[in-house]
Amino acid sequence: MVNLLVKGYKMNQLIVALKTKSVQWAIVIAILSILQGFVMELSLTPIHQMLAGMVISVVVVLLRVIETPS
């Protein structure tokens, strides 16, 4: 593997970090948070927008509970 430096970290360390579950959950949470901002842009009725926002919020909370160490 190429031994590139990315702001002081070796590239293989970055790849190892991306393979961890906590980083993967954080990426999913970030994507869901971005999607929630676009719910109003969808051609849905206000009720469906509300339901989509609620589902996204519940998924974010569940992912945070799963990822948080006990």
C-alpha positions as CSV (number, residue, x, y, z in Angstrom):
1,M,0.0,0.0,0.0
2,V,1.2,3.5,-0.8
3,N,2.5,5.2,2.3
4,L,1.0,8.7,1.7
5,L,0.8,11.3,4.5
6,V,-2.5,13.1,5.0
7,K,-2.0,15.9,7.5
8,G,0.5,13.9,9.5
9,Y,-1.4,10.5,9.4
10,K,-0.4,7.7,7.2
11,M,-3.0,6.7,4.6
12,N,-3.3,3.2,5.8
13,Q,-4.2,4.5,9.3
14,L,-7.0,6.5,7.7
15,I,-8.3,3.5,5.9
16,V,-8.2,1.5,9.2
17,A,-10.2,4.3,10.9
18,L,-12.8,4.2,8.1
19,K,-13.3,0.5,8.7
20,T,-14.3,1.0,12.3
21,K,-18.0,0.7,13.2
22,S,-18.0,4.0,15.1
23,V,-16.7,5.9,12.1
24,Q,-19.2,4.2,9.8
25,W,-22.1,4.9,12.1
26,A,-21.0,8.6,12.3
27,I,-21.0,8.8,8.5
28,V,-24.5,7.3,8.3
29,I,-25.7,9.7,11.0
30,A,-24.2,12.6,9.0
31,I,-25.9,11.5,5.8
32,L,-29.2,11.1,7.5
33,S,-28.9,14.5,9.0
34,I,-28.3,16.0,5.6
35,L,-31.2,14.1,4.1
36,Q,-33.5,15.5,6.8
37,G,-32.7,19.0,5.6
38,F,-34.0,18.1,2.1
39,V,-37.3,16.5,3.2
40,M,-39.2,19.8,2.5
41,E,-37.8,19.8,-1.1
42,L,-39.5,16.5,-1.9
43,S,-42.9,16.6,-3.6
44,L,-44.7,15.2,-0.5
45,T,-47.7,16.3,1.4
46,P,-46.9,18.0,4.7
47,I,-48.0,14.8,6.6
48,H,-45.6,12.7,4.6
49,Q,-42.8,15.2,5.1
50,M,-43.5,15.0,8.9
51,L,-43.4,11.2,8.8
52,A,-40.2,11.2,6.8
53,G,-38.6,13.6,9.2
54,M,-39.7,11.5,12.2
55,V,-38.3,8.3,10.7
56,I,-35.0,9.9,10.0
57,S,-34.9,11.3,13.5
58,V,-35.6,8.0,15.1
59,V,-33.0,6.2,13.0
60,V,-30.4,8.9,14.0
61,V,-31.3,8.4,17.7
62,L,-31.1,4.6,17.4
63,L,-27.7,4.8,15.6
64,R,-26.4,7.1,18.4
65,V,-27.6,4.7,21.1
66,I,-26.0,1.7,19.3
67,E,-22.7,3.5,18.8
68,T,-22.5,5.0,22.3
69,P,-20.5,2.7,24.6
70,S,-22.3,1.7,27.8
